[in-house]
Amino acid sequence: MNQQKFKWSEHSTGLGFIFLFVLAMIISFAGGGSGGVLSFLNPGNLVNIVKQSSYTGIIGLGMTLIIISGGIDLSVGSMMAFTGGISIFLLNCFPPNSVTGTVIAVLFCLVFGCVCGFVNGFMVTAGRMAPFIATLGTMAIFRSLIQYFSGAANILSISTVYPRFGPAEFLWIPVPVWVFIALTVILHLFLNNTRFGRYICAVGANEQVARYSAININLIKLIPYVITGLTVAVSALLWSSRINCIHSSGDGNGYELDAIAAVVIGGTSMTGGKGSVIGTLMGAVMLGMINNMLLMGGVSSFLQQAAKGLVIIAAVLLQYKKQ
């Protein structure tokens, strides 16, 4: 069971591809004048890129553990809307200026996210269901439930305390960015410096050998889903407090694609057993850079998902070639 340390040499192929891709994008619209490049390199724009990337990046951190363990979670986008929406319903049961109500709603959201992640993990482990099928089902269930409870409408918070957290800044850096960095450090240490983290890598690399080594396979595969539920809840809190509501039909759509793309771009193997939390952070930021340049270059929003798909395919092909 080899400890999965982050090494530039292990990620140089994928990261090198992204750097070249980003460079090509800069050159492509630099021909229209220096304004595009200067606008992109503006510190405010760069901070905004990291801020926008943090919402899906935080989810991607948990997704990294799932993919390393040999699974996948397609329900994270719907889970985000579900946990965030239910938490706002609870928050609205308290007076608008209630700090106690805000604290209870935040704690409930975190616990509820873990419960949703546990449901996914339980079906995969105890239910012996394929992760793709299990989470595809819960993706539809979570989205359907929050649409039913809200009447497919926006879920607006009446609190005056809750919406202050999302847009807040500390040392001129948005709070979501600080949370993204903090969770990256915590999960990096968890993956690389704990026995449980090494077991996750061992199970993803060869489940049968891990079972012969007396590793509790079901527990090791369950915990990453619970952690991902927690990261989804954190992202839901940050996003809903930023806009002070949850769009039951729109929020979280495509987040599973962005999270998986960040994980793959960061060098995590889709076959399991190997990956990096720091790589996922870098992958999320690079994906945000690509999205930003597509917007600044006047590329249609309908083509942005196609660009993400091409990046995922290219990153997987580079992984396959290296292996």
C-alpha positions in Angstrom: 0.0 0.0 0.0 2.0 2.9 -1.3 1.3 6.4 0.1 -0.1 8.6 -2.6 2.1 11.8 -2.4 1.6 14.7 -4.7 4.5 14.8 -7.1 4.8 17.2 -10.0 6.3 14.4 -12.1 3.2 12.3 -11.7 0.9 15.1 -12.9 3.2 16.8 -15.5 1.5 15.2 -18.5 -2.0 16.3 -17.6 -1.0 19.7 -16.2 1.2 20.3 -19.1 -1.7 19.7 -21.4 -3.8 22.2 -19.5 -1.1 24.8 -19.5 -0.8 24.5 -23.2 -4.5 24.6 -23.7 -4.8 27.8 -21.5 -1.9 29.3 -23.4 -3.5 28.6 -26.7 -6.7 30.2 -25.5 -4.9 33.3 -24.4 -3.1 33.6 -27.8 -6.4 32.9 -29.6 -8.1 36.1 -28.4 -5.0 38.1 -27.8 -4.9 38.7 -31.5 -8.0 40.9 -31.1 -6.0 43.3 -28.9 -4.2 43.4 -25.6 -7.4 44.3 -23.7 -8.5 40.7 -23.5 -5.2 39.5 -21.9 -5.0 42.5 -19.6 -8.6 41.9 -18.5 -7.8 38.2 -17.9 -4.7 39.0 -15.9 -6.4 41.6 -13.8 -6.1 40.6 -10.1 -9.8 41.1 -9.5 -10.6 38.7 -12.4 -8.1 36.1 -11.2 -9.6 36.2 -7.7 -13.1 35.9 -9.2 -11.9 32.8 -11.2 -10.8 31.1 -8.0 -14.0 32.1 -6.2 -16.2 30.7 -9.0 -14.1 27.6 -9.1 -14.3 27.0 -5.4 -18.0 25.9 -5.4 -17.5 22.9 -7.7 -13.9 22.5 -6.5 -15.0 21.9 -2.9 -17.3 19.2 -4.2 -14.4 17.8 -6.4 -12.3 17.3 -3.2 -14.7 14.8 -1.9 -15.2 13.3 -5.4 -11.4 12.7 -5.5 -11.6 10.3 -2.6 -14.6 8.5 -4.1 -12.8 8.0 -7.5 -9.5 6.9 -5.8 -11.6 4.3 -3.9 -12.9 3.0 -7.2 -16.4 4.6 -7.3 -18.1 7.7 -8.7 -21.0 10.0 -7.6 -23.3 11.5 -10.2 -25.7 12.9 -7.6 -23.6 15.8 -6.2 -25.3 18.5 -8.2 -28.8 17.5 -7.2 -27.6 16.8 -3.7 -26.4 20.4 -3.5 -29.8 21.8 -4.4 -31.5 19.3 -2.0 -29.4 20.0 1.0 -29.3 23.7 0.5 -33.0 24.0 -0.2 -34.1 21.9 2.9 -31.7 23.9 5.1 -33.3 27.2 3.9 -36.7 25.8 4.7 -35.5 25.1 8.2 -33.9 28.5 8.5 -37.1 30.2 7.5 -38.8 28.6 10.6 -36.8 31.0 12.8 -37.1 34.8 13.0 -35.2 36.7 10.3 -32.5 38.0 12.7 -32.0 34.8 14.6 -28.4 33.9 14.9 -29.4 30.7 16.7 -31.6 29.7 13.8 -28.8 30.4 11.4 -26.4 28.2 13.4 -28.9 25.4 13.6 -29.7 25.5 9.9 -25.9 25.5 9.0 -25.3 22.5 11.3 -28.3 20.7 9.9 -27.1 21.2 6.4 -23.7 19.7 7.1 -25.3 16.7 8.9 -28.0 16.3 6.2 -25.3 16.3 3.5 -23.5 13.5 5.3 -26.7 11.5 5.5 -27.3 11.9 1.8 -23.7 10.8 1.1 -24.3 7.8 3.5 -27.3 6.8 1.5 -25.2 6.7 -1.7 -22.4 4.8 0.0 -24.8 2.3 1.7 -26.3 1.4 -1.6 -22.9 0.9 -3.1 -21.5 -1.2 -0.2 -24.3 -3.0 1.5 -26.6 -2.9 -1.5 -23.8 -4.1 -3.9 -25.0 -1.7 -6.5 -22.7 -0.2 -9.2 -21.8 3.3 -8.1 -22.8 4.7 -11.5 -26.3 3.2 -11.2 -26.8 4.0 -7.5 -25.9 7.7 -7.8 -27.7 8.1 -11.1 -30.8 7.1 -9.2 -30.3 9.4 -6.3 -29.4 12.2 -8.7 -33.0 12.0 -10.0 -34.5 11.4 -6.5 -32.8 14.4 -4.8 -33.7 16.8 -7.6 -37.3 15.5 -7.7 -37.7 15.9 -4.0 -36.5 19.4 -3.7 -38.7 20.4 -6.7 -41.7 18.8 -5.1 -41.2 20.5 -1.7 -40.6 23.9 -3.3 -43.2 23.6 -6.1 -40.3 23.9 -8.6 -39.8 27.5 -7.4 -36.9 29.4 -5.9 -36.4 28.8 -2.2 -35.7 32.3 -0.8 -34.2 32.9 2.7 -35.9 35.5 4.8 -32.8 35.7 7.1 -30.8 38.9 7.3 -27.9 37.1 9.0 -27.4 34.2 6.6 -26.7 36.1 3.4 -23.7 38.0 5.0 -21.5 34.9 5.0 -21.3 34.0 1.3 -20.1 37.4 -0.1 -17.8 38.1 2.9 -14.1 38.5 2.4 -11.1 38.0 4.7 -7.8 39.8 3.8 -9.4 40.8 0.5 -9.9 37.1 -0.4 -13.5 35.7 -0.6 -14.5 33.3 2.2 -15.3 30.5 -0.3 -11.7 30.6 -1.5 -10.4 30.3 2.1 -12.8 27.4 2.7 -11.6 25.7 -0.5 -8.0 26.0 0.6 -8.7 24.8 4.1 -10.6 21.7 3.0 -7.8 20.9 0.5 -5.2 20.9 3.2 -7.3 18.8 5.6 -8.2 16.2 3.0 -4.7 16.1 1.6 -3.4 15.3 5.1 -6.2 12.8 5.5 -5.3 11.0 2.3 -1.6 11.0 2.6 -0.9 10.9 6.3 -3.4 8.6 7.8 -3.9 4.8 7.7 -7.5 5.3 6.4 -6.2 7.3 3.5 -3.8 4.6 2.5 -6.5 2.1 2.8 -8.6 4.1 0.3 -5.8 4.0 -2.2 -5.3 0.2 -1.6 -9.0 -0.6 -2.1 -9.1 1.4 -5.3 -5.9 -0.1 -6.6 -6.9 -3.8 -6.0 -10.0 -4.5 -3.9 -9.4 -8.2 -3.7 -5.8 -7.9 -2.4 -7.1 -5.3 0.1 -9.7 -7.8 1.3 -7.0 -10.4 1.8 -5.1 -7.8 3.9 -8.0 -7.8 6.4 -9.2 -4.3 5.3 -12.8 -3.5 6.0 -13.8 -2.9 2.3 -17.3 -1.7 2.9 -16.3 0.9 5.5 -13.4 2.2 3.4 -15.7 2.6 0.4 -18.5 4.1 2.5 -16.6 6.9 4.2 -15.6 8.8 0.9 -19.3 9.1 0.0 -20.0 10.5 3.5 -17.1 13.0 3.1 -18.4 14.0 -0.3 -21.9 14.6 1.2 -20.2 16.9 3.7 -18.3 18.8 0.9 -21.5 19.1 -1.1 -23.2 20.6 2.0 -20.4 23.1 2.5 -20.7 24.2 -1.2 -24.4 24.5 -0.8 -24.1 26.7 2.2 -21.5 29.0 0.5 -23.6 29.2 -2.7 -27.0 29.7 -1.1 -25.7 32.3 1.3 -24.1 34.2 -1.6 -27.4 34.5 -3.5 -29.7 34.1 -0.5 -31.7 31.4 -2.1 -31.7 28.1 -3.9 -33.0 27.5 -7.4 -34.6 24.1 -7.1 -34.4 23.3 -10.8 -31.2 25.0 -11.8 -28.7 25.1 -9.0 -26.2 22.3 -9.1 -26.9 21.4 -12.7 -23.7 20.2 -14.3 -21.8 20.3 -11.1 -21.1 16.6 -11.3 -19.4 17.1 -14.7 -17.3 20.0 -13.3 -16.3 18.1 -10.2 -15.3 15.0 -12.2 -13.4 17.2 -14.7 -11.4 18.9 -11.9 -10.5 15.5 -10.5 -9.4 14.0 -13.8 -7.5 17.2 -14.9 -5.8 17.1 -11.5 -4.3 13.7 -12.3 -6.5 11.3 -10.4 -6.9 7.9 -12.2 -10.5 7.0 -13.2 -9.6 3.4 -12.6 -8.9 4.2 -8.9 -6.0 3.6 -6.5 -4.1 6.8 -7.3 -4.9 10.5 -7.1 -4.2 13.9 -5.4 -6.4 16.3 -3.6 -4.0 19.2 -4.4 -4.2 18.1 -8.1 -8.0 18.5 -7.9 -7.6 22.1 -6.5 -5.4 22.9 -9.5 -7.7 21.2 -11.9 -10.7 23.2 -10.6 -8.8 26.5 -11.0 -7.6 25.6 -14.5 -11.1 24.6 -15.5 -12.3 28.0 -14.2 -9.6 29.7 -16.2 -10.8 28.0 -19.3 -14.4 28.9 -18.7 -13.4 32.5 -18.0 -11.4 32.8 -21.2 -14.2 31.3 -23.2 -16.6 34.0 -21.9 -14.1 36.8 -22.5 -13.4 35.4 -26.0 -17.1 35.7 -26.9 -17.5 31.9 -27.2 -21.2 30.8 -27.0 -22.2 29.5 -23.6 -23.7 26.5 -25.4 -20.2 25.4 -26.4 -18.6 25.7 -22.9 -19.9 22.2 -21.9 -18.4 20.9 -25.1 -15.0 22.4 -24.1 -15.2 20.7 -20.7 -16.0 17.4 -22.4 -13.0 17.7 -24.7 -10.8 18.5 -21.7 -12.0 15.4 -19.8 -11.5 13.1 -22.8 -8.0 14.5 -23.5 -7.0 14.2 -19.8 -8.2 10.5 -19.7 -6.4 9.7 -23.0 -3.2 11.2 -21.5 -3.6 9.1 -18.4 -4.2 6.0 -20.5 -1.1 6.7 -22.6 1.0 7.2 -19.5 -0.2 4.0 -17.9 
